Amino acid sequence: MQRLARVNLDQQNSAAVELFGHYDEVTTILLRHLPPSTATMLARPDVHGDVVEWYSELQGQPYLLGNSEREQQARKQAEGLISQRLATVDKLRAELLQKGSISAEQATLLERMVDAAQHDSIQIYIVNKQPVITGWGLGKKPIPVPPPVVPVPSKSLGWLWLLPLLLLLLGGLAWWLFFRPEPVQSQPMEPVKVEISKPEPPKEEPKPEPPKEEPKPEPQRLEFIPEPEEPKVEEPPKVEEPPKVEEPPKVEEPPKVEEPLKVEEPPKPEKPKYCTKTIPPAQRPQMVIVFDDSLSMLFSLLESPASIQRFINSPFPTDAEFDYMRREPNRISTAKKSAAAIIDKIDPNIDIGLVSLKMCPGARNHGMFGPDKRKALKAQINALQPKDSDQGTGTALYSGLQQAASMVDGIKREAFILVLSDGDDFCNGIKHDVCGLGRQIAKNKPKLKINVVDIGGTKAANCLATATKGKVFTANSKAQVTSMINQAIKPMVEKEECK
């Protein structure tokens, strides 16, 4: 849980302080019927005198949305998401009240909470990509701005002065129609007949006679003139060639003996470097995995520690609520897959021990697994399953560390313990001093280091790493669990030295 804001209270905020006291009651109803993101949307108020501090159960860097142009789009999206979730809460309130699932007082609290989340005093933070509201209930609900009234133009009476003028025109028209002279009718005249002479048709001109064709001269006939024959040239008489004189046979010279070529010998290849383990068996490091398979490891990685604690404190959770809180990816399935995957990366010459924390008051020692038993070790880890014990409930971390430390040397030889756990030691209501045990181990076995993979961010076993000069790796999601376990076993990864 992280603090987002700190606000001073006034005397007029007494109603808001009274509403803050019902925060857990309201969020319990929301978590029972709606996704967790609806409940985490309202920051948790913590009142100290005249100051209220606002907290969020979400993990991640908080970012306050302002009113700049760059943030307008993000703010618009966040406000739309908040309005949608508030409408869902209001609808749920009406349905539950109708069914009788909640009392009238609880329905009033839900209605007041929805109204408070719309006050003008709220501030919107973005945490892990989810909107979180602070300052709810400390202001007033903004009054909606009424639409602007369009003024209606007043009717003008300036046209009334035209009425006398119109009456005057009508009187003048009536006077003219009454006193006008009658029109004089003219006698009709006979039409004048005009004779139109028809034009004479044009006389046809005599067609000229076509000119007589002159006789065309006949083409001259060409006579065939034979080409002159080429004169034949007589061939000269053949002259007999004189007989060829045979040349004496040539005496072949003896073949020259060539000297053998000198072949240069290829350069001798360099000897490859020889890589080997330089650590003798008596000095090889030792390793033990302490695996938490208690009931708390069944919780989903999608749930925050605060929501898990509220579920644990609820008196009568239903089967559906159990299934929802243990949905995949849950803590133990992710830890088992990641632990089995890193075993093949560990130096094959190192023996690995396994201790499980299922049973209270004592943890279970599964023994050491040699290099040829890696497959059996992975099968044993995969078979671990949380369940209720007749001897007690809780996490036997204190007993598990005692057994793991007794399985390694840690004085003359390097030793390494990997703790995969989500909580502190707590068996049958008794809490042991795990941090004191870590300091005692560091004193008695100075070469023993403990690396802790803190699943869920409880920080309960982090003091073990501090006391033994180890490291802590916090994992809140499936990807982080796998990544943190791979980083935690780096000291045990196989290394070679070449000469």
ZATOR-623066 format. One record per residue (C-alpha): residue number from 1; residue in three letters; x, y, z. Coordinates in pm, 1 decimal. Layout:
// ZATOR-623066
  resi  resn        px        py        pz
   NUM   ALA         X         Y         Z
...
***
This chain:
// ZATOR-623066
  resi  resn        px        py        pz
     1   MET       0.0       0.0       0.0
     2   GLN     136.1     343.5     -94.9
     3   ARG      33.5     697.8      -1.1
     4   LEU     -89.2     921.2    -283.0
     5   ALA    -192.1    1249.6    -116.1
     6   ARG    -236.9    1434.3     215.5
     7   VAL    -522.9    1685.8     260.9
     8   ASN    -627.0    1910.7     553.4
     9   LEU    -982.7    1871.6     687.1
    10   ASP   -1230.3    2150.6     771.4
    11   GLN   -1525.3    2155.4    1011.1
    12   GLN   -1762.1    2125.4     716.5
    13   ASN   -1609.6    1785.1     628.7
    14   SER   -1767.8    1603.5     924.2
    15   ALA   -2011.3    1417.9     696.4
    16   ALA   -1721.5    1303.1     478.7
    17   VAL   -1527.9    1176.8     783.3
    18   GLU   -1835.8     979.6     890.2
    19   LEU   -1853.9     827.2     538.2
    20   PHE   -1482.1     737.9     553.8
    21   GLY   -1559.5     510.5     849.7
    22   HIS   -1773.5     288.7     621.8
    23   TYR   -1503.9     248.8     352.1
    24   ASP   -1428.2    -116.8     432.9
    25   GLU   -1799.1    -204.8     444.8
    26   VAL   -1861.9     -50.9     102.2
    27   THR   -1553.6    -202.3     -65.0
    28   THR   -1643.1    -545.8      73.3
    29   ILE   -1979.6    -526.6    -106.1
    30   LEU   -1810.7    -410.2    -427.5
    31   LEU   -1546.7    -686.4    -419.0
    32   ARG   -1816.9    -947.9    -364.3
    33   HIS   -2008.7    -854.9    -680.1
    34   LEU   -1774.9    -651.6    -905.7
    35   PRO   -1413.8    -677.8   -1029.4
    36   PRO   -1140.8    -552.9    -788.4
    37   SER   -1063.4    -256.9   -1016.4
    38   THR   -1396.0     -95.7    -916.8
    39   ALA   -1308.9    -104.5    -545.8
    40   THR    -946.9       9.0    -593.4
    41   MET   -1074.2     306.8    -796.3
    42   LEU   -1159.1     477.6    -463.1
    43   ALA    -844.6     558.0    -264.3
    44   ARG    -848.2     445.0     100.3
    45   PRO    -885.9     744.2     343.1
    46   ASP    -688.7     743.4     669.6
    47   VAL    -788.2    1025.9     909.8
    48   HIS    -536.0    1161.3    1163.1
    49   GLY    -685.1    1454.8    1353.2
    50   ASP    -747.9    1734.8    1103.5
    51   VAL    -556.8    1559.7     821.7
    52   VAL    -667.8    1279.9     587.3
    53   GLU    -415.3    1070.1     395.1
    54   TRP    -512.6     883.3      79.4
    55   TYR    -366.2     537.6       5.5
    56   SER    -383.3     296.4    -289.6
    57   GLU    -344.3     -80.0    -275.9
    58   LEU    -219.2     -89.5    -635.4
    59   GLN     153.7    -128.9    -700.0
    60   GLY     337.6     100.3    -940.1
    61   GLN     445.4     462.5    -981.5
    62   PRO     144.2     698.6    -925.5
    63   TYR      91.0     979.1   -1177.9
    64   LEU    -138.5    1277.7   -1108.0
    65   LEU    -343.4    1391.8   -1408.4
    66   GLY    -341.0    1768.0   -1457.7
    67   ASN    -524.6    2002.1   -1694.1
    68   SER    -251.8    2057.3   -1953.4
    69   GLU    -324.0    2001.3   -2321.6
    70   ARG     -93.9    1697.4   -2325.8
    71   GLU    -294.0    1530.0   -2046.0
    72   GLN    -641.0    1616.7   -2174.6
    73   GLN    -681.4    1293.1   -2372.2
    74   ALA    -566.5    1073.5   -2080.8
    75   ARG    -790.7    1264.9   -1840.7
    76   LYS   -1089.4    1228.3   -2074.2
    77   GLN   -1035.6     849.6   -2094.5
    78   ALA    -999.5     821.2   -1715.3
    79   GLU   -1315.1    1026.0   -1649.5
    80   GLY   -1509.7     812.0   -1896.7
    81   LEU   -1392.6     492.2   -1724.7
    82   ILE   -1478.7     634.1   -1379.8
    83   SER   -1828.3     737.3   -1494.1
    84   GLN   -1886.8     391.3   -1638.9
    85   ARG   -1783.4     217.3   -1314.7
    86   LEU   -1989.8     453.7   -1097.7
    87   ALA   -2295.0     380.7   -1313.3
    88   THR   -2230.0       8.3   -1262.3
    89   VAL   -2214.4      58.1    -883.9
    90   ASP   -2540.9     254.0    -886.2
    91   LYS   -2709.9     -17.8   -1093.1
    92   LEU   -2576.6    -285.2    -854.9
    93   ARG   -2714.7     -90.2    -557.1
    94   ALA   -3065.9     -89.9    -705.3
    95   GLU   -3052.5    -462.3    -790.3
    96   LEU   -2921.8    -571.3    -448.6
    97   LEU   -3176.6    -354.4    -267.7
    98   GLN   -3459.9    -501.0    -474.9
    99   LYS   -3343.3    -858.0    -401.6
   100   GLY   -3298.9    -781.7     -31.8
   101   SER   -2926.8    -871.9     -42.3
   102   ILE   -2830.8    -546.3     131.4
   103   SER   -3002.8    -329.3     389.0
   104   ALA   -3142.7      17.1     326.5
   105   GLU   -2849.8     167.8     522.4
   106   GLN   -2597.7     -10.8     300.6
   107   ALA   -2782.5     107.0     -10.1
   108   THR   -2761.6     463.5     122.4
   109   LEU   -2386.5     422.9     179.8
   110   LEU   -2336.7     304.8    -179.0
   111   GLU   -2541.2     599.0    -307.9
   112   ARG   -2339.1     844.7     -95.3
   113   MET   -2013.2     688.4    -216.4
   114   VAL   -2114.7     726.9    -582.2
   115   ASP   -2215.0    1088.3    -516.0
   116   ALA   -1888.3    1160.8    -328.3
   117   ALA   -1679.0    1027.4    -618.0
   118   GLN   -1824.1    1303.8    -838.2
   119   HIS   -1736.2    1597.6    -609.0
   120   ASP   -1535.2    1891.0    -742.5
   121   SER   -1261.5    1817.0    -486.8
   122   ILE   -1144.3    1489.9    -644.5
   123   GLN    -803.5    1435.0    -799.5
   124   ILE    -733.9    1151.3   -1043.9
   125   TYR    -412.6     947.1   -1022.9
   126   ILE    -302.8     675.7   -1267.2
   127   VAL    -149.9     376.2   -1083.0
   128   ASN     -62.1      59.9   -1277.9
   129   LYS    -275.0     186.4   -1572.1
   130   GLN    -583.8     218.4   -1348.1
   131   PRO    -755.5     543.1   -1231.4
   132   VAL    -755.6     610.2    -855.1
   133   ILE    -966.6     892.7    -702.7
   134   THR    -848.9    1094.9    -400.6
   135   GLY   -1034.0    1377.8    -226.0
   136   TRP   -1376.3    1218.6    -273.9
   137   GLY   -1645.7    1343.2     -34.9
   138   LEU   -1463.4    1666.4      59.2
   139   GLY   -1634.9    1897.1    -188.3
   140   LYS   -1967.6    1940.5    -359.1
   141   LYS   -2119.4    1780.6    -662.8
   142   PRO   -2081.2    2028.2    -951.3
   143   ILE   -2409.8    2185.5   -1064.8
   144   PRO   -2474.8    2109.3   -1432.2
   145   VAL   -2457.5    2423.2   -1646.4
   146   PRO   -2802.1    2496.5   -1804.9
   147   PRO   -2808.4    2544.5   -2181.7
   148   PRO   -2793.0    2911.0   -2295.6
   149   VAL   -3132.9    3080.0   -2352.8
   150   VAL   -3172.2    3215.1   -2705.9
   151   PRO   -3341.5    3562.2   -2689.3
   152   VAL   -3668.4    3586.7   -2886.2
   153   PRO   -3675.3    3901.1   -3104.6
   154   SER   -3956.6    4145.8   -3008.5
   155   LYS   -4228.2    4210.3   -3264.0
   156   SER   -4191.1    4548.0   -3433.2
   157   LEU   -4500.4    4777.6   -3472.6
   158   GLY   -4340.4    5011.5   -3725.8
   159   TRP   -4561.8    4881.6   -4010.0
   160   LEU   -4876.1    5047.6   -3864.4
   161   TRP   -4792.0    5387.2   -4024.4
   162   LEU   -4836.8    5227.0   -4368.3
   163   LEU   -5209.1    5162.4   -4302.9
   164   PRO   -5334.0    5521.0   -4381.1
   165   LEU   -5126.4    5526.5   -4697.8
   166   LEU   -5280.9    5197.8   -4809.4
   167   LEU   -5634.3    5330.6   -4748.6
   168   LEU   -5552.2    5645.5   -4950.3
   169   LEU   -5432.4    5436.9   -5244.8
   170   LEU   -5747.4    5224.5   -5238.7
   171   GLY   -5967.2    5540.7   -5241.0
   172   GLY   -5780.7    5684.8   -5538.2
   173   LEU   -5818.8    5360.2   -5731.0
   174   ALA   -6197.3    5353.8   -5667.3
   175   TRP   -6234.0    5721.0   -5781.1
   176   TRP   -6044.2    5654.1   -6104.6
   177   LEU   -6253.3    5348.0   -6190.1
   178   PHE   -6579.2    5543.8   -6131.9
   179   PHE   -6496.3    5860.9   -6327.4
   180   ARG   -6286.4    5730.1   -6620.3
   181   PRO   -6421.4    5802.7   -6981.9
   182   GLU   -6563.6    5517.2   -7189.4
   183   PRO   -6331.3    5398.0   -7465.2
   184   VAL   -6418.6    5505.1   -7832.1
   185   GLN   -6492.6    5207.9   -8055.0
   186   SER   -6341.9    5245.0   -8409.3
   187   GLN   -6529.3    5108.8   -8720.2
   188   PRO   -6374.7    4805.0   -8876.6
   189   MET   -6199.2    4863.2   -9216.8
   190   GLU   -6198.7    4620.0   -9506.2
   191   PRO   -5870.2    4451.8   -9556.4
   192   VAL   -5669.7    4550.4   -9868.1
   193   LYS   -5614.1    4264.1  -10107.1
   194   VAL   -5262.1    4239.3  -10238.8
   195   GLU   -5195.1    4015.1  -10538.5
   196   ILE   -4870.3    3834.7  -10529.7
   197   SER   -4732.2    3730.6  -10870.2
   198   LYS   -4574.7    3390.7  -10887.0
   199   PRO   -4217.2    3392.5  -11019.4
   200   GLU   -4150.3    3214.0  -11351.4
   201   PRO   -3952.6    2897.5  -11325.2
   202   PRO   -3591.1    2937.5  -11448.7
   203   LYS   -3513.4    2808.6  -11795.4
   204   GLU   -3280.5    2513.6  -11815.4
   205   GLU   -2947.4    2594.7  -11974.8
   206   PRO   -2831.5    2360.2  -12250.2
   207   LYS   -2579.9    2108.8  -12125.4
   208   PRO   -2243.7    2134.7  -12298.9
   209   GLU   -2139.6    1834.8  -12504.6
   210   PRO   -1863.1    1631.1  -12351.1
   211   PRO   -1525.4    1673.7  -12527.8
   212   LYS   -1423.7    1397.4  -12757.4
   213   GLU   -1153.7    1170.9  -12625.3
   214   GLU    -830.2    1181.2  -12817.4
   215   PRO    -694.7     844.1  -12927.5
   216   LYS    -422.3     728.0  -12691.3
   217   PRO    -100.6     616.2  -12858.9
   218   GLU     -32.0     246.7  -12826.4
   219   PRO     273.8     157.7  -12616.9
   220   GLN     581.1      51.6  -12808.6
   221   ARG     668.6    -313.8  -12798.2
   222   LEU    1018.1    -393.3  -12661.1
   223   GLU    1221.0    -642.1  -12858.3
   224   PHE    1431.6    -901.6  -12671.4
   225   ILE    1802.9    -843.3  -12715.0
   226   PRO    2016.9   -1142.9  -12604.4
   227   GLU    2306.2   -1068.4  -12369.7
   228   PRO    2652.0   -1128.2  -12515.2
   229   GLU    2814.1   -1454.8  -12401.7
   230   GLU    3134.5   -1432.2  -12198.6
   231   PRO    3437.2   -1568.3  -12383.8
   232   LYS    3559.3   -1903.9  -12250.2
   233   VAL    3913.7   -1905.4  -12117.1
   234   GLU    4103.9   -2222.6  -12192.1
   235   GLU    4272.2   -2389.4  -11892.2
   236   PRO    4653.2   -2414.5  -11910.7
   237   PRO    4801.0   -2765.4  -11936.9
   238   LYS    4872.1   -2936.3  -11603.9
   239   VAL    5238.8   -2948.9  -11500.0
   240   GLU    5348.5   -3267.1  -11324.9
   241   GLU    5501.5   -3211.7  -10980.6
   242   PRO    5850.5   -3351.2  -10916.1
   243   PRO    5870.3   -3648.5  -10672.3
   244   LYS    5912.0   -3553.5  -10308.8
   245   VAL    6246.8   -3622.1  -10146.9
   246   GLU    6205.8   -3800.3   -9811.7
   247   GLU    6377.0   -3629.7   -9521.0
   248   PRO    6600.8   -3837.5   -9290.7
   249   PRO    6429.5   -3936.1   -8963.3
   250   LYS    6491.1   -3703.4   -8671.6
   251   VAL    6665.1   -3842.9   -8370.8
   252   GLU    6455.4   -3767.0   -8058.4
   253   GLU    6638.0   -3610.4   -7769.4
   254   PRO    6618.3   -3791.6   -7433.1
   255   PRO    6347.9   -3639.3   -7203.5
   256   LYS    6466.9   -3395.9   -6947.1
   257   VAL    6433.8   -3508.4   -6591.3
   258   GLU    6240.1   -3241.4   -6398.7
   259   GLU    6339.8   -3166.6   -6045.6
   260   PRO    6066.2   -3249.9   -5787.4
   261   LEU    5874.6   -2951.1   -5655.5
   262   LYS    5933.6   -2860.4   -5297.9
   263   VAL    5604.7   -2875.5   -5107.4
   264   GLU    5592.2   -2650.5   -4805.6
   265   GLU    5459.1   -2814.9   -4496.5
   266   PRO    5130.6   -2659.4   -4363.7
   267   PRO    5156.0   -2470.3   -4035.8
   268   LYS    5084.0   -2683.1   -3737.8
   269   PRO    4736.0   -2603.6   -3596.0
   270   GLU    4727.7   -2447.6   -3257.8
   271   LYS    4609.4   -2667.8   -2980.4
   272   PRO    4249.4   -2580.1   -2881.2
   273   LYS    4195.0   -2436.4   -2543.3
   274   TYR    4086.5   -2694.6   -2292.5
   275   CYS    3787.0   -2588.8   -2083.1
   276   THR    3715.4   -2763.4   -1759.9
   277   LYS    3580.7   -2713.1   -1413.0
   278   THR    3862.0   -2600.3   -1185.3
   279   ILE    3669.6   -2644.6    -858.1
   280   PRO    3743.5   -2979.6    -693.0
   281   PRO    3442.8   -3178.8    -564.5
   282   ALA    3524.6   -3107.3    -200.6
   283   GLN    3504.4   -2731.3    -265.2
   284   ARG    3195.5   -2717.1    -486.9
   285   PRO    2909.5   -2497.9    -357.1
   286   GLN    2600.6   -2653.8    -203.1
   287   MET    2242.1   -2545.5    -260.4
   288   VAL    1900.2   -2597.1     -96.4
   289   ILE    1561.6   -2476.2    -227.6
   290   VAL    1311.1   -2380.9      45.4
   291   PHE     971.7   -2397.6    -130.0
   292   ASP     661.3   -2248.7      32.4
   293   ASP     363.1   -2474.5     -45.4
   294   SER     133.3   -2339.8     226.7
   295   LEU    -233.0   -2249.8     159.8
   296   SER    -153.9   -1881.2     104.7
   297   MET      36.2   -1976.5    -212.3
   298   LEU    -298.9   -2062.5    -375.3
   299   PHE    -395.0   -1694.1    -402.3
   300   SER    -392.9   -1533.3    -747.3
   301   LEU    -105.2   -1306.0    -847.3
   302   LEU    -369.7   -1064.8    -976.7
   303   GLU    -482.5    -985.4    -619.2
   304   SER    -314.7    -726.7    -393.6
   305   PRO    -213.2    -810.1     -32.1
   306   ALA    -489.3    -582.6      98.5
   307   SER    -765.3    -755.8    -101.1
   308   ILE    -633.7   -1095.9      12.9
   309   GLN    -639.0    -982.3     377.5
   310   ARG    -997.9    -862.1     342.4
   311   PHE   -1094.1   -1199.5     195.8
   312   ILE    -926.2   -1380.7     486.3
   313   ASN   -1112.9   -1161.5     736.9
   314   SER   -1452.4   -1216.4     569.3
   315   PRO   -1665.8   -1446.5     790.4
   316   PHE   -1845.3   -1668.7     536.4
   317   PRO   -1685.1   -1659.2     187.5
   318   THR   -1867.4   -1855.5     -82.2
   319   ASP   -1720.0   -2121.8    -312.2
   320   ALA   -1738.6   -1877.9    -602.6
   321   GLU   -1533.4   -1625.6    -403.5
   322   PHE   -1274.4   -1896.2    -323.0
   323   ASP   -1244.6   -1986.3    -693.3
   324   TYR   -1212.6   -1620.1    -788.4
   325   MET    -936.5   -1547.2    -534.9
   326   ARG    -742.2   -1859.0    -646.1
   327   ARG    -774.7   -1806.8   -1021.0
   328   GLU    -476.4   -1843.8   -1253.8
   329   PRO    -207.3   -1729.6   -1256.9
   330   ASN    -178.0   -1814.7    -888.9
   331   ARG     138.3   -1801.9    -680.3
   332   ILE     220.1   -2172.6    -644.5
   333   SER     165.8   -2278.4   -1007.7
   334   THR     387.3   -1993.7   -1130.8
   335   ALA     658.4   -2066.6    -869.4
   336   LYS     659.5   -2441.1    -951.2
   337   LYS     697.1   -2384.0   -1326.5
   338   SER     973.5   -2127.5   -1276.1
   339   ALA    1163.1   -2340.8   -1019.5
   340   ALA    1150.7   -2649.9   -1242.3
   341   ALA    1277.0   -2444.2   -1537.5
   342   ILE    1586.9   -2308.8   -1357.7
   343   ILE    1705.6   -2648.5   -1227.5
   344   ASP    1859.2   -2736.5   -1567.0
   345   LYS    2057.9   -2409.8   -1558.9
   346   ILE    2231.2   -2490.1   -1228.2
   347   ASP    2584.7   -2634.6   -1242.0
   348   PRO    2540.7   -3011.8   -1303.2
   349   ASN    2812.2   -3090.5   -1045.7
   350   ILE    2614.2   -2929.5    -761.3
   351   ASP    2380.4   -3130.8    -541.5
   352   ILE    2045.5   -2960.0    -474.1
   353   GLY    1837.5   -3008.8    -159.8
   354   LEU    1464.0   -2948.7    -122.2
   355   VAL    1264.4   -2841.3     186.8
   356   SER     886.6   -2774.7     169.5
   357   LEU     689.0   -2560.1     417.5
   358   LYS     346.1   -2724.7     390.3
   359   MET     311.9   -2882.7     734.1
   360   CYS     306.7   -2704.2    1069.6
   361   PRO     477.8   -2698.2    1311.0
   362   GLY     765.2   -2868.0    1123.0
   363   ALA     877.1   -2833.5     759.7
   364   ARG     948.4   -3140.7     545.7
   365   ASN    1303.8   -3232.1     435.5
   366   HIS    1297.5   -3411.0      98.1
   367   GLY    1676.7   -3472.0     101.8
   368   MET    1958.3   -3394.9    -143.1
   369   PHE    1930.0   -3469.5    -515.4
   370   GLY    2250.4   -3552.5    -705.2
   371   PRO    2324.1   -3449.3   -1066.8
   372   ASP    2161.6   -3770.2   -1197.0
   373   LYS    1842.4   -3701.5    -996.0
   374   ARG    1749.1   -3366.0   -1149.5
   375   LYS    1444.5   -3518.9   -1321.0
   376   ALA    1322.0   -3663.3    -990.6
   377   LEU    1375.3   -3324.2    -821.1
   378   LYS    1156.9   -3147.4   -1079.3
   379   ALA     887.7   -3412.7   -1040.9
   380   GLN     895.7   -3367.5    -661.4
   381   ILE     854.0   -2987.9    -693.7
   382   ASN     567.3   -3031.9    -938.8
   383   ALA     391.5   -3270.1    -694.6
   384   LEU     386.0   -3013.9    -409.8
   385   GLN      26.6   -2911.2    -338.7
   386   PRO    -108.7   -2699.4     -48.9
   387   LYS    -378.2   -2854.7     168.2
   388   ASP    -518.4   -2828.4     519.6
   389   SER    -315.1   -3011.0     783.9
   390   ASP    -448.0   -3195.0    1087.2
   391   GLN    -146.5   -3076.3    1287.1
   392   GLY    -197.9   -2707.1    1221.2
   393   THR    -211.2   -2427.1     965.4
   394   GLY      38.2   -2161.1     858.9
   395   THR     386.8   -2131.6     707.9
   396   ALA     668.6   -2325.1     879.8
   397   LEU     943.6   -2091.6     752.7
   398   TYR    1146.0   -2099.3    1077.9
   399   SER    1158.9   -2481.6    1080.7
   400   GLY    1235.0   -2490.9     707.0
   401   LEU    1536.4   -2259.3     745.3
   402   GLN    1674.5   -2466.5    1032.8
   403   GLN    1658.5   -2783.7     823.4
   404   ALA    1799.8   -2616.0     509.5
   405   ALA    2096.7   -2472.7     703.5
   406   SER    2171.9   -2815.1     854.5
   407   MET    2196.0   -2970.5     503.6
   408   VAL    2493.8   -2755.8     390.4
   409   ASP    2844.8   -2678.6     520.0
   410   GLY    2864.0   -2297.6     497.6
   411   ILE    3193.8   -2283.9     692.9
   412   LYS    3461.3   -2428.5     462.1
   413   ARG    3245.6   -2453.1     150.3
   414   GLU    3025.5   -2195.3     -16.5
   415   ALA    2654.9   -2262.5      44.7
   416   PHE    2340.6   -2110.4    -100.2
   417   ILE    1973.7   -2123.0       7.9
   418   LEU    1696.0   -2005.8    -227.1
   419   VAL    1372.7   -1917.0     -42.0
   420   LEU    1052.1   -1903.7    -251.3
   421   SER     782.8   -1773.5     -13.5
   422   ASP     493.9   -1528.8      12.4
   423   GLY     478.9   -1473.3     388.8
   424   ASP     628.5   -1481.6     737.1
   425   ASP     655.5   -1775.8     977.8
   426   PHE     319.5   -1827.4    1149.5
   427   CYS     219.2   -2170.6    1277.9
   428   ASN     -91.7   -2228.4    1489.6
   429   GLY    -101.5   -1864.2    1595.2
   430   ILE     264.9   -1864.1    1711.0
   431   LYS     515.8   -1640.5    1531.0
   432   HIS     887.7   -1727.0    1552.2
   433   ASP    1176.3   -1481.8    1513.4
   434   VAL    1288.4   -1560.8    1157.5
   435   CYS    1516.7   -1254.6    1143.3
   436   GLY    1698.1   -1365.0    1461.5
   437   LEU    1748.2   -1709.5    1308.2
   438   GLY    1899.4   -1544.6     998.7
   439   ARG    2153.3   -1354.8    1210.6
   440   GLN    2243.0   -1675.0    1398.5
   441   ILE    2297.7   -1862.6    1068.9
   442   ALA    2520.5   -1580.6     938.8
   443   LYS    2731.5   -1599.1    1256.5
   444   ASN    2770.6   -1979.5    1261.0
   445   LYS    2805.9   -2028.4     884.6
   446   PRO    2971.2   -1720.1     730.9
   447   LYS    2994.7   -1874.8     380.5
   448   LEU    2618.5   -1935.1     361.6
   449   LYS    2407.8   -1682.3     168.0
   450   ILE    2028.9   -1670.1     146.7
   451   ASN    1851.9   -1522.3    -156.4
   452   VAL    1479.9   -1451.5    -110.7
   453   VAL    1218.8   -1434.5    -389.5
   454   ASP     940.5   -1234.4    -220.3
   455   ILE     619.8   -1341.8    -397.5
   456   GLY     345.8   -1083.7    -352.8
   457   GLY     565.0    -815.6    -194.3
   458   THR     499.9    -905.0     172.4
   459   LYS     865.5    -834.6     270.5
   460   ALA     830.4   -1082.0     559.3
   461   ALA    1147.3   -1284.0     488.5
   462   ASN    1364.1   -1005.7     344.5
   463   CYS    1567.5    -981.1     666.9
   464   LEU    1717.5   -1325.7     592.4
   465   ALA    1893.6   -1189.6     283.8
   466   THR    2011.1    -881.5     474.0
   467   ALA    2160.7   -1087.6     758.1
   468   THR    2350.9   -1328.9     527.0
   469   LYS    2455.0   -1067.8     264.0
   470   GLY    2219.7   -1220.2       8.9
   471   LYS    1970.7   -1047.9    -220.5
   472   VAL    1593.8    -990.5    -226.5
   473   PHE    1390.7   -1020.2    -546.7
   474   THR    1029.3    -895.8    -525.2
   475   ALA     776.5   -1045.2    -769.0
   476   ASN     415.5    -927.9    -805.0
   477   SER     325.9   -1090.2   -1138.5
   478   LYS     381.9   -1409.8   -1334.5
   479   ALA     657.1   -1257.3   -1549.1
   480   GLN     831.1   -1107.7   -1245.3
   481   VAL     830.5   -1442.7   -1057.5
   482   THR    1005.8   -1614.4   -1350.5
   483   SER    1254.6   -1328.3   -1395.5
   484   MET    1337.3   -1293.0   -1024.3
   485   ILE    1397.1   -1668.0    -974.6
   486   ASN    1637.7   -1669.2   -1272.7
   487   GLN    1829.9   -1377.5   -1121.1
   488   ALA    1834.3   -1535.8    -775.4
   489   ILE    2012.1   -1856.5    -891.6
   490   LYS    2289.9   -1680.1   -1087.7
   491   PRO    2555.5   -1780.2    -827.8
   492   MET    2476.6   -2146.2    -898.4
   493   VAL    2478.7   -2130.6   -1280.1
   494   GLU    2744.8   -2347.6   -1445.4
   495   LYS    3077.9   -2167.8   -1513.8
   496   GLU    3382.4   -2293.9   -1706.9
   497   GLU    3742.1   -2176.0   -1716.9
   498   CYS    3950.1   -2227.8   -2031.6
   499   LYS    4333.1   -2266.7   -2040.7
***
